[in-house]
């Protein structure tokens, strides 16, 4: 008597997976990809800087020539310097 019950359950399970195997597969793939994207997003959003870290580099160890080169750079929010092309040549990227 138990044998028929087991056979009917196995038959119903096999019929269910036989009918919906593609849907179950797609749902598992979408769930896995969603979890991966959310985990990656959380990983990128979290801060990885340790507040107790102290740098071993001395802040005053930069030489004067390098300091002048850094100061001569323009700010990213400021106006960029004018574009100058060599004489006798045409810049194809200007209108």
CORMOUR-V612978 format. One record per pair of residues at least 4 apart in sequence whose C-alpha atoms are under 6 Angstrom apart, sorted by the first residue. I is the first residue (numbers start at 0). GAP is how many residues later the second one is. D is the distance in Angstrom with one decimal. If there is no record, write none. Layout:
i:I gap:GAP d:D
i:I gap:GAP d:D
This chain:
i:6 gap:4 d:5.9
i:9 gap:4 d:6.0
i:13 gap:4 d:5.8
i:16 gap:4 d:5.0
i:29 gap:4 d:6.0
i:34 gap:4 d:6.0
